[in-house]
Amino acid sequence: MYSDGNMLVTNKKLLSAAMAKGYAVGAFNIQNLETLLAVVEASTEERSPVIVAATPSTIKYAGLEYLAGMVKTAAESAPVPMSLHLDHGKDIETVSKCIDAGFTSVMIDGSRLNFEENIALTKRVTRLAHSKGISVEGELGRLAGVEEATVEEKEAVLTDPEAAKEFVERTSVDALAVAIGTCHGAYKFKGEPKLDFKRLKAIRKKVKVLLVLHGASNVPSWIIEKATKYGAELSGAKGIPDEHIKEAISLGITKINIDTDLRLAFTCAIREILTGSPKEFDPRKILGPAKEAVKEVIKGKMRLFGSSAKAF
């Protein structure tokens, strides 16, 4: 299926295969060496294609060349197809620097702009990226808590199917991130989780590009309970149920972004180690278990998304 060998591929290539077979590929945000190792080891053990994602804030924290260098080194030896993706890029300058550094996919997030401004910015990125063989993800709609919003407020936040059709046609993006009721962070819902699957169906009928779901972390109760046991303050944290993720995939979602669950697993493991072993000061013995915790969460996501055993 993947003829490129041990090198980074584009999201378009990974997600086109997922669309054809009815599964989704996880885009897992990394922060440092340990989280990258967790992604690579999980994808290797699950034999799953994988998207390594980095936000502008992570790039600022780790350094663009360091970050890209680590991922490219991993791709040279990993036996699974992998992409390096810019998550939530906000401007042309950041996108350009990431492309030059070796990213194979970029997201330009113009969702904060009005419709025409979003189109104009996304078109500029698409032209730049496509000229260098890089795939592009755009975003239409804004991720926010909407369960208690009025109908008018929901319509202003969620992705409009007709607008999505026009956006895709005018920007030539390869993938579109849609807003159907999810949000970023650990506090996604105050009440019962509810996603607008009817809207997703309508969007799928209107557009032919690859569809992306952001803000899709599950925020598992066992992690919250464990983290709270060791001093975390996460009361009321709630995420997307697994059955909602499966439904979204069945309706055409091919890329699912996961960040919050990985952060929770990482910090939970560190809290446990430091609490249980107060004399420990070896970073490897503190960060090692955190890496393993993240890896196990990622492996579970790959099984949920249906991408396990799809790399060969």
KOLTIBA-784471 format. One record per residue (C-alpha): residue number from 1; residue in three letters; x, y, z. Coordinates in nm, 2 decimals, always signed. Example, Ala and Ser with C-alpha at 12.3 -4.5 7.8 and 13.67 -1.06 7.14 Angstrom:
! residues 2
{pt 1; 'ALA'; {+1.23; -0.45; +0.78}}
{pt 2; 'SER'; {+1.37; -0.11; +0.71}}
END
This chain:
! residues 312
{pt 1; 'MET'; {+0.00; +0.00; +0.00}}
{pt 2; 'TYR'; {+0.28; +0.24; +0.09}}
{pt 3; 'SER'; {+0.57; +0.23; -0.16}}
{pt 4; 'ASP'; {+0.78; +0.51; -0.02}}
{pt 5; 'GLY'; {+0.98; +0.29; +0.22}}
{pt 6; 'ASN'; {+1.12; +0.44; +0.54}}
{pt 7; 'MET'; {+1.04; +0.81; +0.49}}
{pt 8; 'LEU'; {+0.77; +1.06; +0.57}}
{pt 9; 'VAL'; {+0.46; +1.06; +0.36}}
{pt 10; 'THR'; {+0.18; +1.31; +0.32}}
{pt 11; 'ASN'; {-0.14; +1.31; +0.52}}
{pt 12; 'LYS'; {-0.33; +1.29; +0.19}}
{pt 13; 'LYS'; {-0.17; +0.96; +0.12}}
{pt 14; 'LEU'; {-0.24; +0.82; +0.46}}
{pt 15; 'LEU'; {-0.60; +0.95; +0.47}}
{pt 16; 'SER'; {-0.69; +0.84; +0.12}}
{pt 17; 'ALA'; {-0.61; +0.48; +0.21}}
{pt 18; 'ALA'; {-0.81; +0.52; +0.53}}
{pt 19; 'MET'; {-1.11; +0.66; +0.34}}
{pt 20; 'ALA'; {-1.10; +0.37; +0.10}}
{pt 21; 'LYS'; {-1.09; +0.11; +0.38}}
{pt 22; 'GLY'; {-1.33; +0.28; +0.63}}
{pt 23; 'TYR'; {-1.09; +0.36; +0.92}}
{pt 24; 'ALA'; {-0.93; +0.67; +1.06}}
{pt 25; 'VAL'; {-0.57; +0.76; +1.12}}
{pt 26; 'GLY'; {-0.48; +0.92; +1.45}}
{pt 27; 'ALA'; {-0.29; +1.25; +1.46}}
{pt 28; 'PHE'; {-0.11; +1.25; +1.79}}
{pt 29; 'ASN'; {+0.05; +1.57; +1.93}}
{pt 30; 'ILE'; {+0.40; +1.54; +2.05}}
{pt 31; 'GLN'; {+0.57; +1.77; +2.30}}
{pt 32; 'ASN'; {+0.92; +1.62; +2.35}}
{pt 33; 'LEU'; {+1.13; +1.31; +2.29}}
{pt 34; 'GLU'; {+0.93; +1.09; +2.52}}
{pt 35; 'THR'; {+0.60; +1.16; +2.35}}
{pt 36; 'LEU'; {+0.75; +1.11; +2.01}}
{pt 37; 'LEU'; {+0.89; +0.77; +2.12}}
{pt 38; 'ALA'; {+0.55; +0.68; +2.25}}
{pt 39; 'VAL'; {+0.39; +0.76; +1.91}}
{pt 40; 'VAL'; {+0.66; +0.57; +1.72}}
{pt 41; 'GLU'; {+0.66; +0.26; +1.95}}
{pt 42; 'ALA'; {+0.28; +0.24; +1.96}}
{pt 43; 'SER'; {+0.25; +0.26; +1.58}}
{pt 44; 'THR'; {+0.52; +0.00; +1.53}}
{pt 45; 'GLU'; {+0.36; -0.24; +1.78}}
{pt 46; 'GLU'; {+0.01; -0.19; +1.64}}
{pt 47; 'ARG'; {+0.14; -0.19; +1.28}}
{pt 48; 'SER'; {-0.06; +0.13; +1.22}}
{pt 49; 'PRO'; {+0.00; +0.43; +1.00}}
{pt 50; 'VAL'; {+0.04; +0.74; +1.21}}
{pt 51; 'ILE'; {+0.04; +1.12; +1.19}}
{pt 52; 'VAL'; {+0.29; +1.29; +1.42}}
{pt 53; 'ALA'; {+0.15; +1.64; +1.49}}
{pt 54; 'ALA'; {+0.31; +1.95; +1.63}}
{pt 55; 'THR'; {+0.15; +2.28; +1.72}}
{pt 56; 'PRO'; {+0.33; +2.62; +1.68}}
{pt 57; 'SER'; {+0.36; +2.63; +2.07}}
{pt 58; 'THR'; {+0.54; +2.29; +2.07}}
{pt 59; 'ILE'; {+0.76; +2.41; +1.79}}
{pt 60; 'LYS'; {+0.85; +2.72; +1.99}}
{pt 61; 'TYR'; {+0.92; +2.50; +2.30}}
{pt 62; 'ALA'; {+1.13; +2.23; +2.13}}
{pt 63; 'GLY'; {+1.28; +2.42; +1.84}}
{pt 64; 'LEU'; {+1.18; +2.36; +1.48}}
{pt 65; 'GLU'; {+1.50; +2.19; +1.36}}
{pt 66; 'TYR'; {+1.52; +1.97; +1.67}}
{pt 67; 'LEU'; {+1.16; +1.86; +1.64}}
{pt 68; 'ALA'; {+1.17; +1.79; +1.27}}
{pt 69; 'GLY'; {+1.51; +1.62; +1.30}}
{pt 70; 'MET'; {+1.38; +1.38; +1.57}}
{pt 71; 'VAL'; {+1.07; +1.29; +1.36}}
{pt 72; 'LYS'; {+1.27; +1.24; +1.04}}
{pt 73; 'THR'; {+1.51; +1.02; +1.23}}
{pt 74; 'ALA'; {+1.22; +0.81; +1.36}}
{pt 75; 'ALA'; {+1.07; +0.78; +1.01}}
{pt 76; 'GLU'; {+1.40; +0.64; +0.87}}
{pt 77; 'SER'; {+1.38; +0.34; +1.10}}
{pt 78; 'ALA'; {+1.01; +0.30; +1.17}}
{pt 79; 'PRO'; {+0.85; +0.01; +0.97}}
{pt 80; 'VAL'; {+0.52; +0.20; +0.94}}
{pt 81; 'PRO'; {+0.41; +0.50; +0.72}}
{pt 82; 'MET'; {+0.43; +0.82; +0.91}}
{pt 83; 'SER'; {+0.37; +1.19; +0.84}}
{pt 84; 'LEU'; {+0.49; +1.51; +1.01}}
{pt 85; 'HIS'; {+0.20; +1.75; +1.04}}
{pt 86; 'LEU'; {+0.17; +2.11; +1.15}}
{pt 87; 'ASP'; {-0.14; +2.14; +1.37}}
{pt 88; 'HIS'; {-0.32; +2.47; +1.39}}
{pt 89; 'GLY'; {-0.08; +2.69; +1.19}}
{pt 90; 'LYS'; {-0.20; +3.05; +1.20}}
{pt 91; 'ASP'; {+0.01; +3.22; +0.93}}
{pt 92; 'ILE'; {+0.20; +3.18; +0.61}}
{pt 93; 'GLU'; {+0.54; +3.24; +0.79}}
{pt 94; 'THR'; {+0.49; +2.94; +1.02}}
{pt 95; 'VAL'; {+0.37; +2.72; +0.74}}
{pt 96; 'SER'; {+0.66; +2.81; +0.52}}
{pt 97; 'LYS'; {+0.92; +2.74; +0.79}}
{pt 98; 'CYS'; {+0.76; +2.40; +0.86}}
{pt 99; 'ILE'; {+0.76; +2.30; +0.49}}
{pt 100; 'ASP'; {+1.13; +2.40; +0.46}}
{pt 101; 'ALA'; {+1.20; +2.20; +0.77}}
{pt 102; 'GLY'; {+1.05; +1.88; +0.62}}
{pt 103; 'PHE'; {+0.69; +1.87; +0.73}}
{pt 104; 'THR'; {+0.48; +1.67; +0.49}}
{pt 105; 'SER'; {+0.15; +1.82; +0.58}}
{pt 106; 'VAL'; {+0.03; +2.15; +0.72}}
{pt 107; 'MET'; {-0.29; +2.28; +0.87}}
{pt 108; 'ILE'; {-0.38; +2.64; +0.83}}
{pt 109; 'ASP'; {-0.64; +2.74; +1.09}}
{pt 110; 'GLY'; {-0.83; +3.05; +0.96}}
{pt 111; 'SER'; {-1.14; +2.96; +1.17}}
{pt 112; 'ARG'; {-1.09; +3.28; +1.37}}
{pt 113; 'LEU'; {-1.14; +3.49; +1.05}}
{pt 114; 'ASN'; {-1.45; +3.56; +0.86}}
{pt 115; 'PHE'; {-1.54; +3.34; +0.57}}
{pt 116; 'GLU'; {-1.37; +3.54; +0.29}}
{pt 117; 'GLU'; {-1.06; +3.60; +0.49}}
{pt 118; 'ASN'; {-1.04; +3.23; +0.58}}
{pt 119; 'ILE'; {-1.06; +3.14; +0.22}}
{pt 120; 'ALA'; {-0.80; +3.39; +0.11}}
{pt 121; 'LEU'; {-0.55; +3.27; +0.37}}
{pt 122; 'THR'; {-0.61; +2.91; +0.30}}
{pt 123; 'LYS'; {-0.57; +2.96; -0.07}}
{pt 124; 'ARG'; {-0.23; +3.11; -0.02}}
{pt 125; 'VAL'; {-0.12; +2.82; +0.19}}
{pt 126; 'THR'; {-0.26; +2.57; -0.05}}
{pt 127; 'ARG'; {-0.07; +2.72; -0.35}}
{pt 128; 'LEU'; {+0.25; +2.73; -0.15}}
{pt 129; 'ALA'; {+0.22; +2.38; -0.01}}
{pt 130; 'HIS'; {+0.09; +2.21; -0.33}}
{pt 131; 'SER'; {+0.38; +2.35; -0.53}}
{pt 132; 'LYS'; {+0.61; +2.15; -0.30}}
{pt 133; 'GLY'; {+0.40; +1.83; -0.28}}
{pt 134; 'ILE'; {+0.27; +1.90; +0.07}}
{pt 135; 'SER'; {-0.09; +1.83; +0.17}}
{pt 136; 'VAL'; {-0.31; +2.10; +0.33}}
{pt 137; 'GLU'; {-0.58; +2.08; +0.59}}
{pt 138; 'GLY'; {-0.81; +2.38; +0.64}}
{pt 139; 'GLU'; {-1.07; +2.45; +0.91}}
{pt 140; 'LEU'; {-1.42; +2.58; +0.88}}
{pt 141; 'GLY'; {-1.62; +2.64; +1.20}}
{pt 142; 'ARG'; {-1.49; +2.69; +1.55}}
{pt 143; 'LEU'; {-1.45; +2.43; +1.83}}
{pt 144; 'ALA'; {-1.63; +2.55; +2.14}}
{pt 145; 'GLY'; {-1.86; +2.41; +2.40}}
{pt 146; 'VAL'; {-2.21; +2.44; +2.24}}
{pt 147; 'GLU'; {-2.43; +2.21; +2.44}}
{pt 148; 'GLU'; {-2.60; +2.50; +2.62}}
{pt 149; 'ALA'; {-2.59; +2.74; +2.33}}
{pt 150; 'THR'; {-2.90; +2.87; +2.15}}
{pt 151; 'VAL'; {-2.97; +2.75; +1.80}}
{pt 152; 'GLU'; {-2.84; +3.07; +1.65}}
{pt 153; 'GLU'; {-2.51; +3.04; +1.85}}
{pt 154; 'LYS'; {-2.47; +2.68; +1.74}}
{pt 155; 'GLU'; {-2.51; +2.77; +1.38}}
{pt 156; 'ALA'; {-2.25; +3.04; +1.41}}
{pt 157; 'VAL'; {-1.99; +2.80; +1.56}}
{pt 158; 'LEU'; {-2.06; +2.47; +1.38}}
{pt 159; 'THR'; {-1.96; +2.40; +1.02}}
{pt 160; 'ASP'; {-2.23; +2.48; +0.76}}
{pt 161; 'PRO'; {-2.25; +2.21; +0.49}}
{pt 162; 'GLU'; {-2.31; +2.46; +0.20}}
{pt 163; 'ALA'; {-2.03; +2.68; +0.32}}
{pt 164; 'ALA'; {-1.80; +2.38; +0.35}}
{pt 165; 'LYS'; {-1.87; +2.30; -0.02}}
{pt 166; 'GLU'; {-1.78; +2.65; -0.13}}
{pt 167; 'PHE'; {-1.47; +2.66; +0.10}}
{pt 168; 'VAL'; {-1.33; +2.34; -0.04}}
{pt 169; 'GLU'; {-1.40; +2.43; -0.40}}
{pt 170; 'ARG'; {-1.24; +2.77; -0.37}}
{pt 171; 'THR'; {-0.93; +2.67; -0.16}}
{pt 172; 'SER'; {-0.85; +2.33; -0.31}}
{pt 173; 'VAL'; {-0.76; +2.19; +0.04}}
{pt 174; 'ASP'; {-0.69; +1.82; +0.07}}
{pt 175; 'ALA'; {-0.86; +1.78; +0.41}}
{pt 176; 'LEU'; {-1.12; +1.98; +0.60}}
{pt 177; 'ALA'; {-1.15; +2.00; +0.98}}
{pt 178; 'VAL'; {-1.52; +2.03; +1.07}}
{pt 179; 'ALA'; {-1.69; +2.16; +1.39}}
{pt 180; 'ILE'; {-1.97; +1.93; +1.49}}
{pt 181; 'GLY'; {-1.98; +1.99; +1.87}}
{pt 182; 'THR'; {-1.63; +1.89; +1.99}}
{pt 183; 'CYS'; {-1.39; +2.12; +2.17}}
{pt 184; 'HIS'; {-1.03; +2.13; +2.27}}
{pt 185; 'GLY'; {-0.91; +2.05; +2.63}}
{pt 186; 'ALA'; {-1.03; +1.83; +2.91}}
{pt 187; 'TYR'; {-1.37; +2.00; +2.97}}
{pt 188; 'LYS'; {-1.57; +1.93; +2.65}}
{pt 189; 'PHE'; {-1.92; +1.90; +2.79}}
{pt 190; 'LYS'; {-2.11; +2.02; +3.10}}
{pt 191; 'GLY'; {-2.39; +1.79; +3.03}}
{pt 192; 'GLU'; {-2.42; +1.47; +2.82}}
{pt 193; 'PRO'; {-2.18; +1.45; +2.52}}
{pt 194; 'LYS'; {-2.36; +1.53; +2.20}}
{pt 195; 'LEU'; {-2.22; +1.56; +1.85}}
{pt 196; 'ASP'; {-2.41; +1.67; +1.55}}
{pt 197; 'PHE'; {-2.39; +1.36; +1.33}}
{pt 198; 'LYS'; {-2.67; +1.49; +1.10}}
{pt 199; 'ARG'; {-2.45; +1.78; +1.02}}
{pt 200; 'LEU'; {-2.16; +1.56; +0.95}}
{pt 201; 'LYS'; {-2.37; +1.35; +0.71}}
{pt 202; 'ALA'; {-2.47; +1.66; +0.53}}
{pt 203; 'ILE'; {-2.11; +1.78; +0.50}}
{pt 204; 'ARG'; {-1.99; +1.44; +0.37}}
{pt 205; 'LYS'; {-2.25; +1.46; +0.10}}
{pt 206; 'LYS'; {-2.14; +1.81; +0.00}}
{pt 207; 'VAL'; {-1.77; +1.77; -0.01}}
{pt 208; 'LYS'; {-1.54; +1.50; -0.14}}
{pt 209; 'VAL'; {-1.22; +1.59; +0.05}}
{pt 210; 'LEU'; {-1.09; +1.41; +0.35}}
{pt 211; 'LEU'; {-1.27; +1.50; +0.68}}
{pt 212; 'VAL'; {-1.10; +1.57; +1.01}}
{pt 213; 'LEU'; {-1.22; +1.57; +1.37}}
{pt 214; 'HIS'; {-1.04; +1.79; +1.62}}
{pt 215; 'GLY'; {-1.10; +1.79; +2.00}}
{pt 216; 'ALA'; {-1.17; +1.42; +2.01}}
{pt 217; 'SER'; {-1.00; +1.31; +2.33}}
{pt 218; 'ASN'; {-1.20; +1.07; +2.55}}
{pt 219; 'VAL'; {-1.07; +1.21; +2.88}}
{pt 220; 'PRO'; {-1.10; +0.86; +3.04}}
{pt 221; 'SER'; {-1.24; +0.85; +3.39}}
{pt 222; 'TRP'; {-0.97; +0.61; +3.51}}
{pt 223; 'ILE'; {-0.70; +0.87; +3.43}}
{pt 224; 'ILE'; {-0.89; +1.15; +3.59}}
{pt 225; 'GLU'; {-0.94; +0.94; +3.91}}
{pt 226; 'LYS'; {-0.58; +0.84; +3.92}}
{pt 227; 'ALA'; {-0.45; +1.19; +3.85}}
{pt 228; 'THR'; {-0.68; +1.33; +4.12}}
{pt 229; 'LYS'; {-0.55; +1.07; +4.36}}
{pt 230; 'TYR'; {-0.21; +1.21; +4.32}}
{pt 231; 'GLY'; {-0.30; +1.57; +4.35}}
{pt 232; 'ALA'; {-0.44; +1.68; +4.02}}
{pt 233; 'GLU'; {-0.75; +1.91; +4.01}}
{pt 234; 'LEU'; {-0.96; +1.80; +3.72}}
{pt 235; 'SER'; {-1.31; +1.79; +3.86}}
{pt 236; 'GLY'; {-1.58; +1.79; +3.58}}
{pt 237; 'ALA'; {-1.34; +1.69; +3.30}}
{pt 238; 'LYS'; {-1.53; +1.50; +3.03}}
{pt 239; 'GLY'; {-1.45; +1.39; +2.68}}
{pt 240; 'ILE'; {-1.59; +1.22; +2.37}}
{pt 241; 'PRO'; {-1.73; +0.86; +2.42}}
{pt 242; 'ASP'; {-1.58; +0.59; +2.21}}
{pt 243; 'GLU'; {-1.91; +0.51; +2.05}}
{pt 244; 'HIS'; {-1.93; +0.87; +1.92}}
{pt 245; 'ILE'; {-1.58; +0.83; +1.76}}
{pt 246; 'LYS'; {-1.69; +0.51; +1.59}}
{pt 247; 'GLU'; {-2.00; +0.68; +1.46}}
{pt 248; 'ALA'; {-1.80; +0.97; +1.32}}
{pt 249; 'ILE'; {-1.56; +0.73; +1.14}}
{pt 250; 'SER'; {-1.86; +0.55; +0.99}}
{pt 251; 'LEU'; {-1.98; +0.88; +0.85}}
{pt 252; 'GLY'; {-1.65; +0.97; +0.68}}
{pt 253; 'ILE'; {-1.40; +1.10; +0.93}}
{pt 254; 'THR'; {-1.06; +0.98; +0.84}}
{pt 255; 'LYS'; {-0.83; +1.18; +1.07}}
{pt 256; 'ILE'; {-0.88; +1.22; +1.44}}
{pt 257; 'ASN'; {-0.67; +1.45; +1.65}}
{pt 258; 'ILE'; {-0.56; +1.34; +2.00}}
{pt 259; 'ASP'; {-0.37; +1.56; +2.24}}
{pt 260; 'THR'; {-0.55; +1.61; +2.58}}
{pt 261; 'ASP'; {-0.56; +1.23; +2.66}}
{pt 262; 'LEU'; {-0.18; +1.21; +2.60}}
{pt 263; 'ARG'; {-0.11; +1.50; +2.83}}
{pt 264; 'LEU'; {-0.33; +1.36; +3.10}}
{pt 265; 'ALA'; {-0.16; +1.01; +3.08}}
{pt 266; 'PHE'; {+0.18; +1.17; +3.08}}
{pt 267; 'THR'; {+0.13; +1.39; +3.38}}
{pt 268; 'CYS'; {-0.07; +1.13; +3.57}}
{pt 269; 'ALA'; {+0.23; +0.89; +3.54}}
{pt 270; 'ILE'; {+0.47; +1.15; +3.66}}
{pt 271; 'ARG'; {+0.25; +1.24; +3.96}}
{pt 272; 'GLU'; {+0.23; +0.88; +4.06}}
{pt 273; 'ILE'; {+0.61; +0.83; +4.03}}
{pt 274; 'LEU'; {+0.70; +1.14; +4.23}}
{pt 275; 'THR'; {+0.44; +1.06; +4.50}}
{pt 276; 'GLY'; {+0.53; +0.70; +4.53}}
{pt 277; 'SER'; {+0.91; +0.74; +4.51}}
{pt 278; 'PRO'; {+0.99; +1.08; +4.67}}
{pt 279; 'LYS'; {+1.36; +1.00; +4.66}}
{pt 280; 'GLU'; {+1.37; +0.95; +4.29}}
{pt 281; 'PHE'; {+1.56; +1.21; +4.09}}
{pt 282; 'ASP'; {+1.66; +1.03; +3.77}}
{pt 283; 'PRO'; {+1.47; +1.19; +3.49}}
{pt 284; 'ARG'; {+1.47; +0.86; +3.29}}
{pt 285; 'LYS'; {+1.30; +0.68; +3.57}}
{pt 286; 'ILE'; {+1.04; +0.96; +3.59}}
{pt 287; 'LEU'; {+0.98; +1.02; +3.22}}
{pt 288; 'GLY'; {+1.01; +0.66; +3.12}}
{pt 289; 'PRO'; {+0.69; +0.55; +3.28}}
{pt 290; 'ALA'; {+0.52; +0.86; +3.14}}
{pt 291; 'LYS'; {+0.62; +0.76; +2.79}}
{pt 292; 'GLU'; {+0.48; +0.41; +2.85}}
{pt 293; 'ALA'; {+0.15; +0.55; +2.98}}
{pt 294; 'VAL'; {+0.12; +0.76; +2.66}}
{pt 295; 'LYS'; {+0.21; +0.47; +2.44}}
{pt 296; 'GLU'; {-0.07; +0.25; +2.59}}
{pt 297; 'VAL'; {-0.32; +0.53; +2.53}}
{pt 298; 'ILE'; {-0.21; +0.57; +2.17}}
{pt 299; 'LYS'; {-0.23; +0.19; +2.11}}
{pt 300; 'GLY'; {-0.59; +0.20; +2.24}}
{pt 301; 'LYS'; {-0.68; +0.48; +2.01}}
{pt 302; 'MET'; {-0.54; +0.30; +1.71}}
{pt 303; 'ARG'; {-0.76; +0.00; +1.78}}
{pt 304; 'LEU'; {-1.06; +0.22; +1.83}}
{pt 305; 'PHE'; {-0.99; +0.41; +1.50}}
{pt 306; 'GLY'; {-0.95; +0.08; +1.31}}
{pt 307; 'SER'; {-0.60; +0.16; +1.19}}
{pt 308; 'SER'; {-0.42; -0.13; +1.36}}
{pt 309; 'ALA'; {-0.26; -0.38; +1.12}}
{pt 310; 'LYS'; {-0.32; -0.14; +0.83}}
{pt 311; 'ALA'; {+0.04; -0.05; +0.77}}
{pt 312; 'PHE'; {+0.14; -0.36; +0.59}}
END
